[in-house]
Structure formats: C-alpha cells, structure tokens
C-alpha cells in the first residue's frame, strides 16, 4: 500500500480503483490509520472467501474532500459503489467491479448490479475486471465471449450511458494489458 500511496502522490491521482484486494475490514482500518499514508481506503470483501475476490477504492486525502463520502456495497467482494464530494456541490460516482468467472454467475451479476443501482445516481465511471471479452479486438487472436454472456453487461452499460473510454480514444489501436501463455494469447 505504500507503493500505491507513492504512485497516487507522484501521478497526482485523486481516486484509484483496485480489484483482487483481499482486504479484511481490520486491514482496511489499519491502513486508514497508518501514519504517512495519505489514502482513504474503502474496501469490500466476501467474508466467506477472504482469500479471493475483493474490490477497493483508494482516495487521495491530499486532493479530495473526505467528508460526505457515501458507500454502497452491492455484492461483497465484487461490486462497490462510492459517491465522493467533488467540486462545489457536485459529486463523482465510481463503481468498481470484479465480475465472477463462471459465465452463468457473470450474467446474473450484471442484472444484480443494475437492480442495486435503481434509485441511485448513475456512476460517472465503472472501473473493473469484467472476466469476459467484450469485443473480439480485445484479444489476440481475436475472440469474443458468447453474446449471452456479453448481453447483460451491454444492457447495464447502455442503461448507465457508460462507454469504453479506451476504445473511444484509441479506436484503431491494439494494445493489451494482460499477456497469457503462448497458447492462450493476449487480452
């Protein structure tokens, strides 16, 4: 976490979303009390599976107003929605997700997240590990998960009016964030 703190300081990052954090509430509390750590860490863990899953949002205390933060845990260890005071009377709304690997659970997950968002403002941004391939161009060699799997995610993105910022800014660029073994390719 000291490395995360340093990156956020050096890059002047206000907010950072993380997946696969495995932070217990006790560890979160200890982090938030650590001298010299200028982060407020808000995390979610599945208490039944503390060595798996886990999402967190780190907020730079030097750059952000820490009073009035609203936290909504949609799915323990998988979906966390945080509303942070922004400029003047505005807020910044972040949804961080770590979707299930199992295709059937993945589809249900997106429906569940959408149901939890009813009555709340739409997120400005969703930071995530979808555990699926949304677009064939996202992998090398090109491959796409079944339309049944991606349709529930696409429904959520459409209703929330969210778009893939990377693809909007770089429509013709192929660049991958995760390299698998030589036989599996890149995504």
Rosetta silent file (secondary structure, phi, psi, omega in degrees, C-alpha in Angstrom):
SEQUENCE: XXXXXXXXXXXXXXXXXXXXXXXXXXXXXXXXXXXXXXXXXXXXXXXXXXXXXXXXXXXXXXXXXXXXXXXXXXXXXXXXXXXXXXXXXXXXXXXXXXXXXXXXXXXXXXXXXXXXXXXXXXXXXXXXXXXXXXXXXXXXXXXXXXXXXXXXXXXXXXXXXXXXXXXXXXXXXXXXXXXXXXXXXXX
SCORE:     score description
SCORE:     0.000 S_00000001
   1 L     0.000  -26.023  176.346    0.000    0.000    0.000 S_00000001
   2 H   -66.174  -32.387  176.898    2.928    2.319    0.455 S_00000001
   3 H   -67.788  -42.598  176.503    3.645    1.799   -3.263 S_00000001
   4 H   -60.403  -44.397  178.238    0.025    2.659   -4.136 S_00000001
   5 H   -57.560  -45.048 -177.998    0.333    5.740   -1.915 S_00000001
   6 H   -66.984  -42.063  178.182    3.524    6.797   -3.719 S_00000001
   7 H   -61.508  -45.804 -179.096    2.039    6.259   -7.195 S_00000001
   8 H   -63.887  -37.007  178.231   -1.053    8.277   -6.305 S_00000001
   9 H   -68.265  -50.611 -176.637    1.143   11.061   -4.904 S_00000001
  10 H   -63.865  -39.796 -177.085    3.585   11.126   -7.842 S_00000001
  11 L   -89.855   -1.634 -177.655    0.887   10.924  -10.510 S_00000001
  12 L    54.869   45.644  178.240   -1.448   13.279   -8.603 S_00000001
  13 L   -84.466  131.677  177.775   -4.229   10.684   -8.745 S_00000001
  14 L   -82.994  -40.626 -173.696   -7.342   11.569   -6.778 S_00000001
  15 E  -140.174  140.617  177.449   -9.008    8.161   -6.945 S_00000001
  16 E  -137.344  131.040  176.444   -7.824    4.659   -7.782 S_00000001
  17 E  -101.851  141.064 -178.349   -9.959    1.524   -8.084 S_00000001
  18 E  -132.522  146.589  175.245   -8.454   -1.874   -7.331 S_00000001
  19 E  -119.737  161.646  179.968   -9.608   -5.445   -7.771 S_00000001
  20 L    60.417   42.139 -174.538   -8.483   -8.698   -6.084 S_00000001
  21 L   -83.696  -31.298  178.007   -7.542   -6.779   -2.924 S_00000001
  22 L    56.901   30.375 -178.011   -8.478   -9.416   -0.279 S_00000001
  23 L   -85.883  125.588  172.119   -8.609   -6.706    2.416 S_00000001
  24 L   -77.733  165.982  177.636  -10.395   -7.522    5.646 S_00000001
  25 H   -63.992  -33.470  177.775  -12.172   -4.684    7.462 S_00000001
  26 H   -65.720  -42.336  178.097   -9.446   -4.836   10.126 S_00000001
  27 H   -66.165  -39.459  176.681   -6.741   -4.397    7.467 S_00000001
  28 H   -60.267  -47.058  179.627   -8.717   -1.544    5.895 S_00000001
  29 H   -61.005  -43.543  179.686   -8.977    0.196    9.285 S_00000001
  30 H   -62.666  -42.189  177.513   -5.256   -0.283    9.955 S_00000001
  31 H   -59.865  -44.150 -176.844   -4.399    1.171    6.530 S_00000001
  32 H   -69.786  -14.397  177.482   -6.583    4.189    7.138 S_00000001
  33 L  -104.369   -0.074 -176.969   -4.782    4.834   10.436 S_00000001
  34 L   -70.072  121.445  177.726   -1.231    4.343    9.068 S_00000001
  35 L   -61.921  139.974  178.208    0.885    7.476    9.605 S_00000001
  36 L    84.644  -13.102  177.346    2.257    8.912    6.378 S_00000001
  37 L   -90.287  114.431 -174.324   -0.269    7.077    4.215 S_00000001
  38 L   -96.031   40.094 -178.604   -2.348    9.788    2.576 S_00000001
  39 E  -119.774  148.222  164.196   -5.071    7.414    1.425 S_00000001
  40 E  -110.632  116.659 -178.416   -8.577    6.662    2.477 S_00000001
  41 E  -103.034  126.254  176.336   -9.184    3.037    1.510 S_00000001
  42 E  -116.875  120.714 -174.063  -12.757    1.827    1.115 S_00000001
  43 E  -130.397  164.994  176.036  -12.955   -1.897    0.504 S_00000001
  44 E  -138.785  131.282  179.408  -15.355   -4.753    0.114 S_00000001
  45 L  -133.216  148.886  174.020  -14.570   -8.391    0.792 S_00000001
  46 L   -83.767  110.799 -175.727  -16.625  -11.557    0.674 S_00000001
  47 L   -61.942  -21.623  179.006  -16.410  -12.765    4.313 S_00000001
  48 L   -81.509  -17.346 -177.652  -16.934  -16.364    3.175 S_00000001
  49 L  -139.645   71.063 -172.761  -13.952  -16.204    0.780 S_00000001
  50 L   -71.817  -15.163  178.161  -11.378  -13.810    2.241 S_00000001
  51 L   -98.664   13.832  179.086   -8.543  -15.096    0.017 S_00000001
  52 L  -139.203  165.251  176.139  -10.459  -14.434   -3.190 S_00000001
  53 L    61.523 -152.203  177.920  -12.264  -11.530   -4.795 S_00000001
  54 L    99.380  124.401  175.017  -12.122   -8.139   -3.114 S_00000001
  55 E  -128.190  153.663  179.401  -12.528   -4.636   -4.515 S_00000001
  56 E  -151.974  156.613  172.311  -11.341   -1.317   -3.123 S_00000001
  57 E  -125.620  125.664  176.804  -11.251    2.367   -3.888 S_00000001
  58 E  -104.267  129.924 -178.858   -8.289    4.414   -2.681 S_00000001
  59 E  -117.197  130.192 -179.837   -8.864    8.147   -2.316 S_00000001
  60 E   -76.092  110.226 -177.522   -6.003   10.625   -2.067 S_00000001
  61 L   -65.516  -22.951  179.412   -6.682   12.601    1.137 S_00000001
  62 L   -76.890  -18.914 -175.623   -4.421   15.432   -0.061 S_00000001
  63 L  -114.228  -15.217 -172.768   -6.562   16.045   -3.145 S_00000001
  64 L  -122.695  151.550  173.154  -10.094   15.118   -2.138 S_00000001
  65 L   -77.486  121.617 -174.899  -12.704   16.213    0.378 S_00000001
  66 L   -90.573   -8.922 -179.128  -13.137   13.254    2.715 S_00000001
  67 L   -89.524  140.267  176.866  -16.377   14.356    4.368 S_00000001
  68 L    87.645   13.811  177.219  -19.678   13.212    2.963 S_00000001
  69 L   -70.061  134.496  177.304  -18.477   10.090    1.132 S_00000001
  70 E  -112.708  132.909 -174.832  -21.340    7.644    0.544 S_00000001
  71 E  -120.183  131.039  176.728  -20.609    3.925    0.262 S_00000001
  72 E  -129.248  112.717  177.282  -22.872    1.259   -1.254 S_00000001
  73 E   -92.628  109.296 -177.232  -21.681   -2.344   -1.191 S_00000001
  74 E   -82.882  -47.554  179.711  -23.699   -4.138   -3.882 S_00000001
  75 E  -137.598  114.300 -177.067  -22.011   -7.553   -3.848 S_00000001
  76 L   -52.704  125.737  178.706  -19.444   -8.279   -1.116 S_00000001
  77 L    79.505   -3.117 -174.636  -16.011   -8.589   -2.686 S_00000001
  78 L  -130.297  -32.028 -176.282  -17.358   -7.915   -6.166 S_00000001
  79 E  -146.229  122.614 -177.490  -19.177   -4.586   -6.538 S_00000001
  80 E  -133.341  128.061 -179.364  -18.667   -1.344   -4.638 S_00000001
  81 E  -116.906  123.171 -176.593  -20.297    1.998   -5.486 S_00000001
  82 E  -126.905  132.567  176.885  -18.824    5.121   -3.903 S_00000001
  83 E  -110.353  119.217 -174.088  -20.061    8.704   -4.187 S_00000001
  84 E  -114.406  132.821  173.523  -17.336   11.238   -3.432 S_00000001
  85 E   -56.683  136.909 -176.402  -17.802   15.009   -2.983 S_00000001
  86 L  -116.480 -126.632 -179.108  -16.188   16.687   -5.977 S_00000001
  87 L   -92.815  140.179 -179.326  -16.100   20.345   -6.929 S_00000001
  88 L    52.338 -120.882 -178.582  -18.588   22.805   -5.446 S_00000001
  89 L  -101.329   13.865 -177.307  -21.853   20.883   -4.944 S_00000001
  90 L   -89.246  164.201  175.914  -21.060   18.140   -7.435 S_00000001
  91 E  -130.232  159.172  173.870  -20.138   14.512   -6.735 S_00000001
  92 E  -116.699  126.587 -172.713  -18.064   11.900   -8.532 S_00000001
  93 E  -112.523  120.701 -174.864  -19.643    8.461   -8.640 S_00000001
  94 E  -119.624  130.473  172.618  -17.435    5.385   -9.015 S_00000001
  95 E  -114.610  120.303  174.966  -18.486    1.788   -9.495 S_00000001
  96 E  -113.873  133.581 -175.897  -15.699   -0.765   -9.161 S_00000001
  97 E  -134.824  150.502  171.554  -16.416   -4.373  -10.027 S_00000001
  98 E  -133.158   94.137 -172.037  -14.707   -7.743  -10.128 S_00000001
  99 L   -72.296  153.259  177.624  -17.132   -9.962  -12.018 S_00000001
 100 L   -64.777  151.109  176.428  -17.400  -13.731  -11.493 S_00000001
 101 L   -74.422  -37.994 -177.362  -15.509  -16.071  -13.823 S_00000001
 102 L   -64.442  125.442 -175.875  -18.398  -18.505  -14.217 S_00000001
 103 H   -56.270  -41.444 -179.439  -20.475  -17.439  -17.259 S_00000001
 104 H   -67.263  -44.653  177.499  -23.862  -18.070  -15.616 S_00000001
 105 H   -65.541  -33.488  178.991  -22.888  -16.228  -12.434 S_00000001
 106 H   -62.815  -45.536  179.011  -21.378  -13.453  -14.559 S_00000001
 107 H   -61.419  -47.077  179.973  -24.711  -12.864  -16.352 S_00000001
 108 H   -61.950  -38.219 -178.584  -26.655  -12.807  -13.073 S_00000001
 109 H   -54.774  -47.243 -177.658  -24.052  -10.470  -11.558 S_00000001
 110 H   -65.532  -37.901  175.987  -24.762   -7.680  -14.107 S_00000001
 111 H   -63.367  -41.954 -179.199  -28.517   -7.969  -13.530 S_00000001
 112 H   -64.872  -43.816  178.367  -27.945   -7.776   -9.777 S_00000001
 113 H   -60.786  -44.315  179.366  -25.683   -4.706  -10.051 S_00000001
 114 H   -61.224  -41.708  179.528  -28.280   -2.959  -12.209 S_00000001
 115 H   -64.747  -35.588  179.415  -31.026   -3.722   -9.671 S_00000001
 116 H   -70.275  -26.342 -179.410  -28.864   -2.312   -6.854 S_00000001
 117 H   -79.428  -13.158  179.769  -28.314    0.925   -8.810 S_00000001
 118 L   -59.932  130.215 -179.905  -32.058    1.639   -9.034 S_00000001
 119 L    87.541   -6.050  177.345  -32.809    4.820   -7.134 S_00000001
 120 L  -109.110  158.328  176.477  -29.146    5.867   -7.069 S_00000001
 121 L   -67.843  151.127  177.269  -27.411    8.271   -9.455 S_00000001
 122 L   -64.889  143.931  175.088  -25.620    6.712  -12.408 S_00000001
 123 L   -67.685  148.502  172.605  -21.887    6.235  -11.955 S_00000001
 124 L   -76.363  -29.708 -176.066  -19.593    8.588  -13.843 S_00000001
 125 E  -150.216  146.487  172.839  -17.158    5.733  -14.324 S_00000001
 126 E  -122.431  119.746 -179.938  -17.005    1.968  -13.893 S_00000001
 127 E  -109.796  134.843 -163.129  -13.555    0.521  -13.239 S_00000001
 128 E  -162.204  166.708  161.790  -13.403   -3.202  -13.496 S_00000001
 129 E  -123.011  103.212 -175.623  -12.316   -6.692  -14.215 S_00000001
 130 L   -75.572  -19.244 -175.427  -15.253   -7.983  -16.274 S_00000001
 131 L    54.159   39.479  173.979  -13.837  -11.536  -16.550 S_00000001
 132 L  -160.371  165.182  176.017  -15.092  -11.690  -20.113 S_00000001
 133 L  -103.030  114.305 -177.960  -14.111  -10.457  -23.528 S_00000001
 134 L   -76.220  -37.907 -173.013  -16.488   -7.692  -24.614 S_00000001
 135 L  -135.448  136.814 -178.253  -15.095   -7.177  -28.091 S_00000001
 136 H   -55.392  -31.525  179.907  -13.157   -9.597  -30.299 S_00000001
 137 H   -69.134  -12.230 -179.807  -10.494   -6.906  -30.815 S_00000001
 138 H   -75.603   -6.215 -178.582   -9.747   -7.030  -27.087 S_00000001
 139 L  -132.967  155.628  175.255   -7.850  -10.318  -27.546 S_00000001
 140 E  -129.822  116.747    0.048   -5.134  -11.725  -29.777 S_00000001
 141 L   -68.710  154.118 -177.664   -6.042  -13.899  -31.550 S_00000001
 142 L   -55.910  131.297  176.553   -9.426  -12.160  -31.805 S_00000001
 143 L  -155.149  151.302  178.826  -12.122  -13.930  -29.824 S_00000001
 144 L  -135.253  143.060  174.782  -15.310  -12.853  -28.152 S_00000001
 145 L   -67.631  165.024 -176.870  -17.355  -14.405  -25.393 S_00000001
 146 L   -58.929  151.442  179.982  -20.865  -15.554  -26.261 S_00000001
 147 H   -63.005  -29.372  176.602  -23.477  -12.904  -26.931 S_00000001
 148 H   -62.407  -39.394  179.973  -25.477  -14.280  -23.998 S_00000001
 149 H   -70.658  -44.729 -176.563  -22.620  -13.501  -21.671 S_00000001
 150 H   -79.852  -19.704 -175.210  -21.934  -10.019  -23.020 S_00000001
 151 H   -63.912  -38.942 -179.598  -25.587   -9.009  -23.499 S_00000001
 152 H   -67.857  -38.870  175.339  -26.255   -8.479  -19.769 S_00000001
 153 H   -64.923  -45.361  179.820  -23.147   -6.328  -19.428 S_00000001
 154 H   -61.990  -36.686  175.478  -24.110   -4.360  -22.549 S_00000001
 155 H   -60.087  -45.804  179.557  -27.609   -3.822  -21.110 S_00000001
 156 H   -62.184  -48.731 -178.578  -26.061   -2.370  -17.954 S_00000001
 157 H   -61.197  -39.702  179.223  -23.641   -0.142  -19.873 S_00000001
 158 H   -65.695  -47.060 -179.490  -26.436    1.133  -22.129 S_00000001
 159 H   -64.265  -32.472 -179.587  -28.769    1.923  -19.230 S_00000001
 160 H   -89.153   -4.475 -179.024  -25.993    3.710  -17.349 S_00000001
 161 L    58.777   42.025  177.741  -24.842    5.529  -20.503 S_00000001
 162 L  -103.694  143.776 -179.897  -21.277    4.299  -19.991 S_00000001
 163 L  -130.012  158.535  177.973  -18.829    3.785  -22.857 S_00000001
 164 L   -76.380  104.849 -176.443  -15.393    2.225  -23.150 S_00000001
 165 H   -62.021  -37.875  179.220  -13.113    5.247  -22.848 S_00000001
 166 H   -61.681  -48.593 -178.190  -10.053    3.421  -24.205 S_00000001
 167 H   -65.888  -34.337  178.073  -11.854    2.375  -27.388 S_00000001
 168 H   -65.441  -39.991 -178.215  -13.297    5.868  -27.863 S_00000001
 169 H   -81.859  -26.454 -175.051   -9.864    7.480  -27.612 S_00000001
 170 L  -133.559   62.744 -173.550   -7.952    4.758  -29.498 S_00000001
 171 L   -63.228  -23.460 -177.009  -10.381    3.136  -31.966 S_00000001
 172 L  -114.205   12.946 -176.966   -7.648    1.677  -34.184 S_00000001
 173 L  -102.359  128.056  173.640   -5.021    0.807  -31.577 S_00000001
 174 L  -102.749  113.099  178.277   -4.406   -2.755  -30.493 S_00000001
 175 L  -146.401  136.298 -172.233   -2.724   -2.808  -27.104 S_00000001
 176 L  -118.224  144.565 -177.452   -3.143   -5.444  -24.434 S_00000001
 177 L   -99.011  -11.313 -174.851   -2.904   -5.214  -20.664 S_00000001
 178 L  -140.602  120.494  177.386   -2.612   -8.926  -19.915 S_00000001
 179 E  -103.107  127.097  177.348   -0.409  -11.490  -21.655 S_00000001
 180 L   -97.444 -176.635  179.778   -1.308  -15.146  -21.230 S_00000001
 181 L   -60.011  163.985 -176.258    0.800  -18.192  -22.078 S_00000001
 182 L   -55.684  -27.653 -177.494    1.918  -18.587  -25.696 S_00000001
 183 L   -85.523  -18.950 -175.107   -1.010  -20.909  -26.372 S_00000001
 184 L   -99.482  -26.716  177.852   -3.706  -18.644  -24.953 S_00000001
 185 L    97.610 -154.705 -176.116   -2.870  -15.241  -26.433 S_00000001
 186 E  -133.930  149.033  175.490   -3.385  -11.745  -25.035 S_00000001
 187 L  -138.649    0.000    0.000   -6.281   -9.726  -23.696 S_00000001
